[in-house]
Every structure is written in C-alpha cells, then in structure tokens.
Amino acid sequence: MLNKTRFVSPATEVRIRQAIQDLNYEPDHIARSLRARRTLTVGLLVSDIANPFYADIVRGAEDVLSERHYSLILCDTDEAPERELASLRLLRQKKVDGLIIVPTGANVAPLYEANSAGLPIVLVDRKLPGDLLDTVVVGDQAGAYQATCHLLEHGHRRIGVIIGKASISTTDHRRKGYEQALIEHGLSPDPTLVRDGHSSIEGGAAAARELLDLAPRPTAIFSTNNLMTVGLFLAIKQRRLCCPKDIAVASFDDMVWLSVFSPGLTTIAQPNYEIGKRAAELLWDRMAGKQDSPRIIVLPPQLIVRESCGHGLPQSDA
C-alpha cells in the first residue's frame, strides 16, 4: 500500500495515513530487513575515536546513512592491528551490510578477502596497496608540500618534521610532500630532522623534544597530524620556548578550536565531514550494486595561514 507495491485508491490512502498519525505508527525496520535479507547496519572502524578528525568523518557518514534508515556500529581500533582484525570478525558475524574503515595498514589480506567474500568495503583517510577497494582520501602529499613550501618561503631552511606510524599511507605521502618541497627549494632532506611521532600526543612530544634538543635546532617544525601537534606544543612549553619567536610550527589537520590558539596555528585543513559523506555515498552505491571497478576519490587539502609559522621574523640559515 504505502510502500507503493499495489494500487490503493486516493480515499483509502487518506484514511490509512490518518490512522498512522492517530496511532503513532512506526515502520518495523527489523521486519523489513529480515524480508530483504539485510541488517540495515554498517560497520565503521576508526583508529582513534578521541581524535576530533574522525568524529567529523563519523558524522558525515552517519548523516548519509541515517537518511536511508541505516545504523552505524562504531569500533575503535586504537591503531592496533589485532583490534582491527577482531572488529572485522565481529562485524562479519553480525552480518553488517557494508564497512567503512580507517585501516591500520597491517591487515591488507583479511580486508581484501572479506570484500571478495561479498562484504562491500570503503576505505577512508588511508589507502591500501593495489587500490582494490573504494577509497576516499585527501591529497596528503600535496598538503605537506604546501605547508613546507610556506615555511620555506618565509625564510626557514632548517625544518624538522614529525611523521606518523610507518604502516599507514598518510605517513609516506606526507613525508614525500615535505621532501619534495625541500628539493624544489635547493635543499637536501636531512634524516636527522625527521622524527617518528607514532601518530599520538605522547609520541609527538617525545619526537619534538628530540628535535628541539638538536644543535643547532631547527627553526621550524612541521607536524603531520593534529595529535602529534598537541605533543609538539607540550614539548615547546617544557623547553620554555616561544612559538613563533623561537620555533615556528605548521601542522596537518585543522580543527575549529585551533583558530583561538595563541599564536593561531598554521595548518593544512582536510574536508573531514566531506570525507565521511563521500565514503558513505560510495558504500551505498556499492551495496546497491551500482559500481564495478574500485573508485579512488582524492579531495583537495587547503593551507590555512595563521601566526605560528613565524612569517616576518628573521631566520637563521643553520
């Protein structure tokens, strides 16, 4: 009747709709899903639910899926491959209709196997070797290149970089963008200026302390994700240094609250909400059988210039 499966006279439809309103009737989506042999659920795996970057992605995906009466089952892998694998097994047991995942990079074969077995999967934020799954990412290399060029164009020549976990694609791409900018400005990348921040606040702080203790220390540091940037500023405070007077800073990831930092933080902004939205749309098409070959969507990053980059200050060539 109201699902348009058979003809109903206009008068009858009016009476039915009035009864629905009077009785506060709600459709039984569970019954519908059983008839359709679907669960109307999608699994979403993120690497750190405490990171605001992923919260925006979740919101974007949920807005798309809730309009289609789908619910999300959210799992946090904490960047641990074993937790990722356990979550994948759990979601397959629950027979989710699809999966959106920020991959740790360590379980490539199980993800490809699950997809081959009929589970639609969309990757977000990070790629996997082979590009065999639908993927939504940002131009990581381009963003890191922009941030490093900005520092170079304001006089910095000795620029440290804090990189993330080695297993994830963003780490490699952002390091390449940093090195590309140096080379194009006539500088050779210096391995002593590269530190692993393990994609965490604690790791970022430890990496920053190592850079700040170098002699001579860098005049600027580029942190390649927002959590490591928090650690970087903790280290700057511990060393009783001032940004940007003593050390300039640029970061990957922009959050609303960064604009009220003092100094304001120069960042590479990602369209977080759009990433989640596009991923959910890709997954919806995949679940509906509308796609054949994998689609790789690369969204553009944006350089947001604020005061932390130290522009206008005299810099050494050390």
C-alpha positions in Angstrom: 0.0 0.0 0.0 2.1 2.9 1.3 5.2 1.1 0.0 3.9 1.5 -3.5 3.7 -2.3 -4.2 0.0 -2.2 -5.2 -2.7 0.2 -6.2 -4.7 2.0 -3.5 -7.5 4.5 -4.1 -6.8 8.1 -3.0 -9.6 8.0 -0.4 -8.3 4.8 1.1 -4.7 6.2 1.3 -6.0 9.2 3.1 -7.8 7.0 5.7 -4.7 4.9 6.2 -2.4 7.9 6.7 -4.8 9.3 9.2 -4.8 6.0 11.1 -1.0 6.0 11.1 -1.0 9.5 12.6 -3.6 8.7 15.2 -1.8 5.5 16.3 1.7 7.0 16.2 2.7 4.0 14.0 6.4 3.5 13.2 7.6 1.1 10.5 9.2 -2.1 11.7 12.7 -1.7 10.1 13.8 -5.0 11.6 11.0 -6.9 9.9 11.8 -5.1 6.7 15.4 -6.0 6.9 14.6 -9.7 7.5 12.4 -9.8 4.4 15.1 -8.1 2.4 17.9 -10.3 4.0 19.7 -7.2 5.1 20.6 -6.0 8.6 20.4 -2.2 7.8 23.7 -1.8 9.6 27.1 -0.6 8.5 30.3 -1.0 10.5 32.7 2.0 10.8 36.2 1.4 12.1 38.3 4.4 13.1 41.8 4.4 14.5 41.2 6.7 17.5 37.7 7.8 18.5 39.2 10.5 20.7 40.6 12.3 17.7 38.1 15.1 16.5 39.2 14.4 12.9 37.5 11.0 13.0 34.4 12.4 14.8 33.7 14.6 11.9 34.1 11.7 9.5 31.6 9.6 11.5 29.1 12.5 11.4 29.4 12.8 7.7 28.9 9.1 7.1 26.0 8.9 9.6 24.1 11.8 8.0 24.1 10.0 4.7 23.2 6.5 6.1 20.6 7.6 8.5 18.6 9.2 5.7 18.5 5.6 4.2 17.4 4.1 7.6 20.8 2.6 8.2 22.5 2.5 11.6 26.3 2.6 12.3 28.2 0.2 14.5 31.3 2.1 15.6 34.6 0.4 16.5 37.8 1.9 17.7 41.0 0.0 16.7 43.4 2.3 18.6 45.8 1.8 15.7 46.2 -1.8 16.8 46.1 -4.4 14.0 44.9 -7.2 16.3 41.9 -5.0 17.4 41.2 -4.1 13.8 41.1 -7.8 12.9 38.9 -8.6 15.9 36.5 -5.9 15.0 36.4 -7.1 11.4 35.5 -10.6 12.6 32.8 -9.3 14.9 31.2 -7.2 12.2 31.2 -10.0 9.8 29.5 -12.2 12.4 26.9 -9.5 12.9 26.4 -9.6 9.1 26.7 -5.8 8.6 25.7 -4.8 5.0 28.9 -2.9 4.5 32.0 -1.5 6.1 33.8 1.9 6.2 37.3 1.7 7.7 40.3 3.7 8.5 42.8 0.9 8.0 45.9 0.3 10.2 47.7 -1.0 7.1 48.6 -4.3 8.7 45.5 -6.4 7.7 45.5 -6.0 3.9 44.8 -9.6 3.1 41.9 -10.1 5.5 40.2 -6.9 4.2 40.6 -8.0 0.6 39.3 -11.4 1.5 36.2 -10.0 3.2 35.5 -7.8 0.2 35.9 -10.8 -2.2 33.5 -12.8 0.0 30.8 -10.2 -0.6 31.2 -7.5 2.1 31.3 -4.1 0.5 34.2 -2.0 2.0 35.2 1.6 1.6 38.5 2.9 3.0 38.8 6.4 4.4 41.8 8.6 5.1 44.3 5.9 4.1 45.0 3.8 1.1 46.0 0.1 0.8 48.4 -1.4 -1.7 46.8 -2.2 -5.0 43.9 0.3 -4.7 41.5 -2.7 -4.9 38.8 -1.1 -2.7 36.8 2.1 -2.9 38.7 4.8 -1.1 38.3 8.4 0.0 41.4 10.3 0.9 42.9 13.8 0.9 45.9 14.8 -1.2 48.3 14.2 1.6 51.5 14.8 -0.4 50.1 18.0 -1.9 49.1 19.2 1.6 52.5 18.5 3.2 54.2 20.1 0.2 52.1 23.3 0.7 52.9 23.5 4.4 56.6 23.0 3.9 56.8 25.5 1.0 55.0 28.1 3.2 57.7 27.7 5.8 60.5 27.8 3.2 59.0 30.9 1.6 59.2 32.7 5.0 62.9 32.1 5.4 63.1 28.8 7.2 65.8 26.4 5.9 66.3 24.0 8.8 62.8 22.5 9.1 62.1 19.4 11.3 59.2 17.1 10.6 57.3 14.8 12.9 55.9 11.8 11.0 53.2 9.3 11.9 53.2 5.5 12.1 55.2 3.8 9.4 52.4 1.3 8.5 49.9 3.9 7.2 49.8 5.5 3.8 49.5 9.1 5.1 52.9 8.9 6.7 54.7 8.0 3.5 52.7 10.6 1.4 53.2 13.5 3.8 56.9 12.8 4.2 57.2 12.8 0.4 55.5 16.2 0.2 57.9 17.6 2.8 60.9 16.2 0.9 59.6 17.4 -2.4 59.3 21.0 -1.2 62.9 20.9 0.2 64.3 19.6 -3.0 62.5 22.1 -5.1 64.0 24.9 -2.9 67.5 23.5 -3.4 67.8 21.7 -0.1 68.7 18.1 0.6 66.4 16.3 3.0 68.3 15.7 6.3 67.4 12.4 8.1 68.4 13.9 11.4 65.5 16.4 11.1 62.9 13.6 10.7 61.3 12.1 13.9 58.6 9.4 14.3 55.8 10.7 16.5 53.8 7.4 16.3 50.6 9.4 15.5 50.0 10.2 19.2 50.3 13.1 21.6 52.9 11.3 23.6 54.9 10.3 20.6 54.7 13.8 19.2 56.0 15.3 22.4 59.0 12.8 22.5 59.8 13.5 18.8 59.6 17.2 19.4 61.9 17.1 22.3 64.5 15.3 20.2 64.3 17.9 17.5 64.4 20.8 19.9 67.5 19.4 21.6 69.4 19.3 18.3 72.4 21.6 17.9 71.6 23.7 16.1 67.9 23.1 16.5 65.5 23.6 13.6 63.9 27.0 13.2 60.6 25.4 12.2 58.8 22.1 12.7 56.1 20.6 10.6 53.9 18.1 12.4 52.0 15.7 10.2 48.9 15.2 12.3 46.9 17.1 14.9 47.6 14.8 17.9 51.3 15.0 17.4 50.9 18.8 17.1 49.5 18.8 20.6 52.6 16.9 21.8 54.8 19.3 19.9 53.3 22.3 21.8 53.7 20.5 25.1 57.4 20.0 24.3 57.8 23.6 23.3 56.3 24.6 26.7 58.5 22.2 28.6 61.6 23.7 26.9 60.4 27.2 27.8 60.4 28.2 24.2 58.1 30.6 22.4 56.3 30.0 19.2 56.9 31.5 16.7 59.8 33.6 18.1 61.9 30.6 19.0 60.4 27.9 16.8 57.8 28.2 14.0 55.1 25.5 13.7 52.9 24.2 10.9 50.5 21.2 11.2 48.4 18.8 9.2 44.7 18.8 10.3 42.7 21.9 11.2 40.1 22.0 13.9 37.7 24.8 14.8 39.4 25.4 18.2 42.8 25.9 16.6 41.9 29.4 15.4 41.7 30.6 19.0 45.2 29.3 19.8 47.8 31.9 20.7 49.5 32.1 18.3 47.0 30.8 15.8 48.2 27.6 14.2 49.1 27.4 10.5 47.6 24.2 9.3 46.6 22.0 6.3 42.8 21.6 6.5 41.0 18.5 5.4 37.3 18.4 4.5 36.6 15.9 7.3 32.8 15.9 7.1 33.0 15.5 3.3 35.3 12.5 3.6 32.7 10.7 5.7 29.9 11.8 3.4 31.6 10.7 0.2 32.6 7.4 1.8 29.0 6.6 2.8 27.8 7.5 -0.7 30.3 5.2 -2.2 29.3 2.4 0.1 25.7 2.9 -0.6 26.3 2.6 -4.4 28.5 -0.5 -3.8 25.8 -2.1 -1.6 23.2 -1.4 -4.3 25.4 -3.0 -6.9 25.8 0.3 -8.9 29.6 0.1 -9.2 32.1 -2.3 -10.7 35.7 -1.2 -10.6 37.0 0.5 -7.4 36.8 4.3 -7.2 39.6 6.3 -5.6 38.4 9.8 -4.6 41.2 12.3 -3.7 39.8 15.5 -2.1 41.9 18.7 -2.1 43.6 20.0 1.1 43.7 23.7 2.0 46.5 25.7 3.6 45.2 27.9 6.5 47.8 30.5 7.3 47.9 31.8 10.9 50.6 33.2 13.2 52.5 30.1 14.2 54.5 29.8 11.0 56.7 32.8 12.1 56.4 34.7 8.9 58.0 38.2 9.1 60.6 37.1 11.7 64.3 36.9 10.7 65.5 33.3 10.4 68.9 31.7 10.5 70.3 29.6 7.8 71.6 26.9 10.2 
